[in-house]
Amino acid sequence: MSLVPADVWGVLTDPWAEGIVQRAFAEIVLLGIVGGMLGCWIVFYELSYSAESLSHALFPGLVVAALSGASLVLGAAGGLLLAAVAIALAGRAPGVGSDSAVAIVVSGLFGLGALLALSAESPPRLNALLFGDILGVSNLDLALAAGLAVVSVAILAALHRQLLLVGFDRTSARALGGRPVLVDITLLVLLALAVLVGVQGLGSLLVVTVLVGPAATARLVAHRMGPMMALATLFAVLAGAGGLYLSYYADTAGGASIAAAVVALYVAIWAATAAAPGRGRARAVAIANHPNH
Amino acid sequence: MKADRLAAGYDGTPVIEDVSFALEPGQRAGVLGPNGGGKTTLFRLLLGELRPLGGSLYAPAPCGYVPQTERSRLDYPVTALDVALMGTLTRVAWWRRLGSGERVNALEALAQVGLEGMAGTQFGLLSGGQRQRVLVARALVQDSQVLLLDEPFAGVDERNVEGLMELIDRLASEGRTVLIATHDVDQARRWDVVLCLNRRQVAFGPPAEVLTVPVLEATYGGSIVMLPPEQPDAHAPRPAILPPHHHEGH
């Protein structure tokens, strides 16, 4: 009988003996801190689509860097700049709604990346560009993620009162000392940096799950911004650990397993809040809007 | 507070012109007019967001601002106290952390509007009237002698209107100048003075003098119906407005 707990203990601890799992977890914790804090603002400032667009549209930059043997971070940065300029220009194109214009630019750039990637000289580790290589993160990736986490936490803490006011009621924010332009630009820059760093571990297709998923999950249960950020970070770390276990035992791709765990956690929490009618945001809003309340 | 032949607008095109009025501390002033009549523009001037195109304006800065509660989000993760604390941004630099002093101040403001004990309640869970009170508390935290209330009764159900009226009376009796933007003539009758705006100043003065049928027709462009007297002992019919506002929705 005493073997069973030891087995369970072994199942839980075995993966962590591996250096690559430890490094992958360190990366996901750092990205989880960024995703947890920044993600809450991304969700309330309705920037999820921007996050998705940026991360997909920088793909040709990654492919060109991989083909030419240049640093992937530099490639991603170049791709990000190109994407930002193209999206900004497309948004002003007459006769096309800005969301349609952005969708066309993003598909176009992603297609361009695919075209380059599937040419005669297909870059090595094409999968890693699309889905990331969380189990193969370099020291540079870890250092970048740590730097990003420190910068993001510091800036978001300093800007917290501004972010809270502008997100609450944009139209009257200026009358109360709010600075919507400062807030918007800072959020977009932080988002671009997070995509740039996160794409190294999670790839062009999966990075957005960590930036949006845990915050969206925390929104289901949190009633204040501070706890929501803490919960979102916790959810990101939990999903990261769960994804790594899945990857270790089911031999699935690391990044994809983590993304699946993020989504599974969302569905589980959503189901729990839907089943417990006394809790959750949907019920809160329903009560507040009820004419007899 | 004093405005003299004030004009204001956007991109050099005036939205309001020829606005002249003076308000004393403790006065409650209704700002009456249709949508697009210039109420918002006047408030933006008083808040310092717009500069006058002409004339002069003296107002003690900054004015406390109470926006329509309908514009604030109900799904936002903030408590009543969090919202009241937003009023500190005009006084405490935005990058500074708030101390216990500001917290005590915000709790006092919530108590002043009758919401003691509800500081920890999520904003979206409060009723329309309570949310409006939280926004008033936030303006009190701004610590201004002038309060601007934008359609404070929109989204507040009937039985909470009276309580909100009493709160406004009390804020004025403590020496504040309170401006209330409204499109509702019956409410405007309650205040000490009324400023009628329809792209220019139609009238300014005590409601009994100002709220006449010709003035209301000029303010609202003729959409006036006469209602029979409310009390049996009254003999004059009461003018009432059919605001286009109500039919178009927002």
Boltz contact constraints between the chains, C-beta under 6 A:
constraints:
  - contact:
      token1: [A, 158]
      token2: [B, 95]
      max_distance: 6.0
  - contact:
      token1: [A, 161]
      token2: [B, 89]
      max_distance: 6.0
  - contact:
      token1: [A, 161]
      token2: [B, 94]
      max_distance: 6.0
  - contact:
      token1: [A, 162]
      token2: [B, 94]
      max_distance: 6.0
  - contact:
      token1: [A, 165]
      token2: [B, 86]
      max_distance: 6.0
  - contact:
      token1: [A, 165]
      token2: [B, 89]
      max_distance: 6.0
  - contact:
      token1: [A, 168]
      token2: [B, 72]
      max_distance: 6.0
  - contact:
      token1: [A, 168]
      token2: [B, 76]
      max_distance: 6.0
  - contact:
      token1: [A, 169]
      token2: [B, 71]
      max_distance: 6.0
  - contact:
      token1: [A, 169]
      token2: [B, 72]
      max_distance: 6.0
  - contact:
      token1: [A, 171]
      token2: [B, 71]
      max_distance: 6.0
  - contact:
      token1: [A, 172]
      token2: [B, 67]
      max_distance: 6.0
  - contact:
      token1: [A, 174]
      token2: [B, 49]
      max_distance: 6.0
  - contact:
      token1: [A, 175]
      token2: [B, 47]
      max_distance: 6.0
  - contact:
      token1: [A, 175]
      token2: [B, 65]
      max_distance: 6.0
  - contact:
      token1: [A, 176]
      token2: [B, 89]
      max_distance: 6.0
  - contact:
      token1: [A, 177]
      token2: [B, 89]
      max_distance: 6.0
  - contact:
      token1: [A, 177]
      token2: [B, 90]
      max_distance: 6.0
  - contact:
      token1: [A, 222]
      token2: [B, 77]
      max_distance: 6.0
  - contact:
      token1: [A, 223]
      token2: [B, 77]
      max_distance: 6.0
  - contact:
      token1: [A, 223]
      token2: [B, 122]
      max_distance: 6.0
  - contact:
      token1: [A, 224]
      token2: [B, 77]
      max_distance: 6.0
  - contact:
      token1: [A, 225]
      token2: [B, 77]
      max_distance: 6.0
  - contact:
      token1: [A, 228]
      token2: [B, 77]
      max_distance: 6.0
  - contact:
      token1: [A, 281]
      token2: [B, 75]
      max_distance: 6.0
  - contact:
      token1: [A, 284]
      token2: [B, 124]
      max_distance: 6.0
  - contact:
      token1: [A, 284]
      token2: [B, 125]
      max_distance: 6.0
  - contact:
      token1: [A, 285]
      token2: [B, 74]
      max_distance: 6.0
  - contact:
      token1: [A, 285]
      token2: [B, 75]
      max_distance: 6.0
  - contact:
      token1: [A, 285]
      token2: [B, 124]
      max_distance: 6.0
  - contact:
      token1: [A, 288]
      token2: [B, 74]
      max_distance: 6.0
  - contact:
      token1: [A, 288]
      token2: [B, 124]
      max_distance: 6.0
  - contact:
      token1: [A, 288]
      token2: [B, 125]
      max_distance: 6.0
  - contact:
      token1: [A, 293]
      token2: [B, 127]
      max_distance: 6.0
